[in-house]
Amino acid sequence: MKKETKYALLQKVILPAYGFLNLYAATMRLSVENEGVFRRHLEAGGRVVFASWHQRFFGGFFIPRIYGTPHCIMISRSRDGDFIAGVVAHIGWRPIRGSSSLGGKEALKQMIDALMQDRVGGHIVDGPLGPPHVVKPGLISLAQRTGAAICPAYVSYDNPIIFNSWDRFMAPRPFSRVLLRFDGDMTVVPPELDENEFERIRLKVETQMIEGYAAADGYFRHR
């Protein structure tokens, strides 16, 4: 009964939560780097899937605000996911419901269809429950079956709030600086792969993201 009350209340605060986040994000000073990489790929008729850690998904608030086009993203079918999906839909993402732990195959098929249509999508590669900083196979399968280039999107904050969650979730403080950096080395996955090659690409993207986030986190220290 307590859970049902909680979820009923969450549904009622989706619009107020979006309004708050919209004002909250407007206080940030955002720097964007390397956007020309994926823009040129899209202009040439390609597709792109942005890859991010769960820890930094607050940064996804900025992408539809900047680029405006429809963007699909997979959101868990959990009850908490119902609330998150409602918020991200107002931000400008098109939520596809499912995860590796619940409804994964069906959601992957829907993500493939949505990415073929939208041409731009987002994927939280280690969600919804971790382990953190591990790229799950779904990202590689999605890129393989759509021809979309994998573009890691690194988000870094100069003075984040860090929560005591499984991924040490981060959120920027009001009026702080935020970096959104797109990786210049996008990965295109061949349509035909054996198991060893699939794993090699997965590990390559995982290592790339670990190193890319570390470099992005050094941005504010060096400045």
PyMOL commands that set and color helices and strands:
alter all, ss='L'
color gray80, all
select helices_A, chain A and resi 2-12+14-26+35-43+54-67+79-91+104-118+137-146+195-222
alter helices_A, ss='H'
color red, helices_A
select strands_A, chain A and resi 29-33+48-52+71-75+93-97+120-124+149-157+161-162+170-171+177-182
alter strands_A, ss='S'
color yellow, strands_A
deselect
rebuild
show_as cartoon
